[in-house]
Amino acid sequence: MGQRLDNFLFRELKGVPKTHVYRIIRSGEVRINKGRAQAETRLEAGDVLRLPPLRMAARPEGAGGLPAAPPREFPLLYEDDALLALDKPAGVAVHGGSGVSSGVIEQLRTARPAARFLELVHRLDRETSGILLVAKKRSALTGLQDQFRERETGKTYLALVEGDWPANKKVLDAPLARYLLPGKPGSSEPGERRVRVVAKDHPDAMRAVTLVKVLARVSLPIEPGAFSLLGVTIKTGRTHQIRVHLASGGHAIAGDDKYGDFERNRALQKLGLKRMFLHAWRLQFTHPASGERMALQAELPPELRALMPQSALDALAVPAPLLAHD
């Protein structure tokens, strides 16, 4: 039997975080003989392996002359011997790569030089704030990632979207696929990656399921000023899933510079919204060591709270039910 795909990539892509390697495998960007592959797929002599463009993360100072990531601790929601939960601010990548020299995990490792093991359990978009899990033991990492893969976690986000979201539109089950925008004229570099809704028979279609609940109607002093505050639970973890699912129905997330409306975003900036209104609000999972069902919550950051009327903030005060799994 040949070597497992994930182990082969870890060996060959030493500057790429393991979480990123798993992500490109799950998303279908890694192809073996033109077909999609799994992490446990065995490579054989003569196989043709195709990878997406990758950028190596910055190495510690002294390795190739590159500077170490700046040390930074992040607000803690929970910590024990097995894991920690951070409240990630918007504007910070979870790991280095794709033009970012370092992210949460590299900065945290620098801030905690005595830590023997720190690995991201999952990821959040750079523009998204909220709950981010980091494993402190390999057993915790594999146990938690199994829960995410088997959809045994409950992940709920807060999103402010344009317009009045229909209250009866509760389930979005539309496949997604990645694509590249055209590169700059005269450049050989590809354009930015984007995601769109596609037909189920599209060759790159990935199933994506999003559950939506209207929490509050919000009126803002711009024209038109109707917005909806949504509680969004994802059953699959596709790149930009929430952003694309909501925008495809004509209700882009406020402040989204990739899938939103440019003029509307400019008006929102004048109201103080300098970022996308998407926040990883609540997370439920089973503790990988104790077996206890955990329920964490990250409050809206001040820049998002400032935009909300009191009625919307009151709607967020209702405690979440603790479920066996969502």
BELGI-V509595 format. One record per pair of residues at least 12 apart in sequence whose C-alpha atoms are under 8 Angstrom apart, sorted by the first residue. I is the first residue (numbers start at 1). J is the second residue. D is the distance in whole Angstrom. If there is no record, write none. Layout:
BEGIN
I;J;D, I;J;D
END
This chain:
BEGIN
1;42;7, 1;44;8, 2;42;5, 2;43;5, 2;44;5, 2;45;8, 3;42;5, 3;43;5, 3;44;8, 4;39;7, 4;40;5, 4;41;6, 4;42;5, 4;43;6, 5;38;7, 5;39;5, 5;40;6, 5;41;6, 5;42;6, 5;43;6, 6;21;7, 6;22;7, 6;39;5, 6;40;7, 9;21;7, 13;56;8, 14;56;8, 15;56;5, 15;57;5, 15;58;7, 15;59;7, 16;54;8, 16;55;7, 16;56;5, 16;57;6, 16;97;8, 17;57;7, 17;95;7, 19;119;8, 19;120;6, 19;121;7, 19;122;7, 22;39;7, 24;52;8, 25;37;7, 25;38;6, 25;39;7, 26;38;7, 26;39;8, 27;206;8, 27;238;7, 28;204;8, 29;50;8, 29;51;6, 29;52;6, 30;49;7, 30;50;6, 30;51;5, 30;52;7, 31;49;6, 31;50;5, 31;51;7, 32;47;7, 32;48;6, 32;49;5, 32;50;6, 33;47;6, 33;48;5, 33;49;6, 33;50;8, 34;48;8, 34;49;8, 34;50;8, 54;97;8, 54;98;7, 55;97;5, 55;98;6, 55;99;7, 56;96;8, 56;97;6, 57;95;8, 57;96;5, 57;97;5, 57;100;8, 57;101;6, 57;102;7, 58;96;7, 58;97;8, 58;101;5, 58;102;6, 68;110;8, 69;101;8, 69;102;6, 69;103;8, 69;106;6, 69;107;5, 69;110;6, 70;107;6, 70;110;7, 70;111;8, 71;107;5, 71;108;6, 71;109;7, 71;110;5, 71;111;4, 71;112;8, 72;104;8, 72;107;5, 72;108;6, 72;110;7, 72;111;5, 73;107;8, 73;108;6, 73;111;6, 74;86;6, 74;87;7, 74;88;7, 74;108;8, 75;87;5, 75;88;7, 77;131;8, 77;296;7, 77;297;8, 77;298;7, 81;136;7, 81;137;8, 82;135;6, 82;136;5, 82;137;6, 82;140;6, 82;288;8, 82;289;7, 83;133;7, 83;134;6, 83;135;4, 83;136;5, 83;137;7, 83;140;7, 84;133;6, 84;134;5, 84;135;6, 84;136;7, 85;131;6, 85;132;6, 85;133;5, 85;134;6, 86;130;8, 86;131;6, 86;132;5, 86;133;6, 86;134;8, 87;129;7, 87;130;5, 87;131;5, 87;132;6, 87;298;6, 88;104;8, 88;129;5, 88;130;5, 88;131;6, 88;132;6, 89;128;7, 89;129;5, 89;130;7, 90;126;6, 90;127;5, 90;128;5, 90;129;5, 90;275;8, 91;126;5, 91;127;5, 91;128;7, 91;129;8, 92;104;7, 92;126;5, 92;127;7, 93;124;8, 93;125;7, 93;126;4, 93;127;8, 94;120;8, 94;123;6, 94;124;7, 94;125;8, 94;126;7, 105;118;7, 105;119;7, 105;120;7, 115;136;8, 116;136;8, 117;135;8, 117;136;5, 117;137;6, 117;138;7, 118;134;6, 118;135;6, 118;136;5, 118;137;7, 119;134;6, 119;135;5, 119;136;7, 119;141;7, 120;132;8, 120;133;6, 120;134;5, 120;135;6, 120;141;8, 121;133;6, 121;134;5, 121;135;6, 121;141;6, 121;144;7, 121;145;6, 122;134;8, 122;145;7, 125;240;8, 127;275;7, 127;276;6, 127;278;8, 128;276;7, 128;277;8, 128;278;5, 128;279;6, 128;280;7, 129;278;7, 129;279;5, 129;280;6, 130;279;5, 130;280;4, 130;281;6, 130;298;6, 130;299;8, 131;280;5, 131;281;7, 131;282;7, 131;283;7, 131;296;8, 131;297;7, 131;298;6, 139;288;8, 140;288;5, 140;289;7, 143;288;6, 144;285;8, 144;286;8, 144;287;8, 144;288;6, 147;285;7, 147;286;8, 151;235;6, 151;236;7, 151;326;8, 152;285;7, 152;325;5, 152;326;7, 153;283;7, 153;284;5, 153;285;5, 153;286;8, 153;325;6, 153;326;6, 154;233;7, 154;234;8, 154;282;8, 154;283;5, 154;284;5, 154;285;7, 154;325;6, 154;326;5, 155;233;6, 155;234;6, 155;235;8, 155;280;7, 155;281;8, 155;282;6, 155;283;5, 155;284;7, 156;231;6, 156;232;5, 156;233;4, 156;234;7, 156;280;6, 156;281;6, 156;282;5, 156;283;6, 157;230;8, 157;231;6, 157;232;5, 157;233;6, 157;278;7, 157;279;5, 157;280;4, 157;281;5, 157;282;7, 158;229;7, 158;230;6, 158;231;5, 158;232;6, 158;277;8, 158;278;6, 158;279;5, 158;280;7, 158;281;6, 159;229;6, 159;230;5, 159;231;7, 159;232;7, 159;253;6, 159;254;8, 159;277;6, 159;278;5, 159;279;7, 160;227;7, 160;228;6, 160;229;4, 160;230;6, 160;253;6, 160;254;6, 160;277;6, 160;278;7, 161;227;6, 161;228;5, 161;229;7, 161;230;7, 161;246;8, 161;251;5, 161;252;5, 161;253;4, 161;254;5, 162;226;7, 162;227;5, 162;228;7, 162;250;8, 162;251;5, 162;252;6, 162;253;6, 162;254;6, 163;225;8, 163;226;5, 163;227;5, 163;228;6, 163;251;6, 164;217;7, 164;226;6, 164;227;6, 164;228;6, 165;214;7, 165;227;8, 165;228;6, 165;251;7, 167;213;7, 167;214;6, 169;212;7, 170;211;6, 170;212;5, 170;213;6, 171;209;7, 171;210;6, 171;211;5, 171;212;6, 172;208;8, 172;209;6, 172;210;5, 172;211;6, 172;212;8, 172;245;7, 173;207;7, 173;208;6, 173;209;5, 173;210;7, 174;197;6, 174;198;7, 174;199;8, 174;200;8, 174;207;7, 174;208;6, 174;209;7, 174;245;7, 175;197;6, 175;198;6, 175;199;7, 175;200;6, 175;205;5, 175;206;5, 175;207;4, 175;208;5, 176;195;7, 176;196;6, 176;197;5, 176;198;6, 176;204;8, 176;205;5, 176;206;5, 176;207;6, 176;208;7, 176;238;8, 176;241;8, 177;195;6, 177;196;6, 177;197;7, 177;198;6, 177;204;6, 177;205;5, 177;206;6, 178;193;7, 178;194;6, 178;195;4, 178;196;7, 178;204;8, 179;193;6, 179;194;5, 179;195;6, 179;196;8, 180;192;6, 180;193;5, 180;194;6, 181;193;6, 181;194;7, 195;239;7, 195;240;7, 195;244;7, 196;244;6, 197;244;7, 197;245;7, 197;248;7, 206;238;8, 207;236;8, 208;235;7, 208;236;6, 208;237;8, 208;238;7, 208;241;7, 209;234;6, 209;235;5, 209;236;6, 210;232;7, 210;233;6, 210;234;5, 210;235;6, 210;236;7, 210;241;8, 210;242;7, 210;245;8, 211;232;6, 211;233;5, 211;234;6, 211;235;8, 212;230;7, 212;231;6, 212;232;5, 212;233;7, 213;230;6, 213;231;5, 213;232;6, 214;228;7, 214;229;6, 214;230;5, 214;231;6, 215;228;8, 215;229;6, 215;230;5, 215;231;6, 215;312;7, 215;315;6, 215;316;8, 216;228;6, 216;229;5, 216;230;7, 216;311;8, 216;312;5, 216;315;7, 217;229;6, 217;312;7, 218;308;7, 218;309;7, 218;312;7, 222;267;7, 222;268;8, 229;312;8, 243;256;8, 243;259;7, 244;259;7, 247;259;6, 247;260;7, 253;276;7, 253;277;6, 253;278;7, 254;268;8, 254;276;6, 254;277;6, 255;268;7, 255;269;8, 255;273;7, 255;274;7, 255;275;6, 255;276;4, 255;277;6, 256;275;7, 256;276;5, 256;277;8, 257;276;8, 271;307;8, 272;303;7, 272;307;8, 273;303;7, 273;304;7, 273;307;8, 277;304;7, 279;300;7, 280;298;7, 281;297;6, 281;298;5, 281;299;7, 281;300;7, 282;295;7, 282;296;6, 282;297;4, 282;298;7, 283;295;6, 283;296;5, 283;297;7, 284;296;6, 284;322;8, 284;325;8, 285;325;8, 293;322;8, 293;324;7, 295;322;7
END
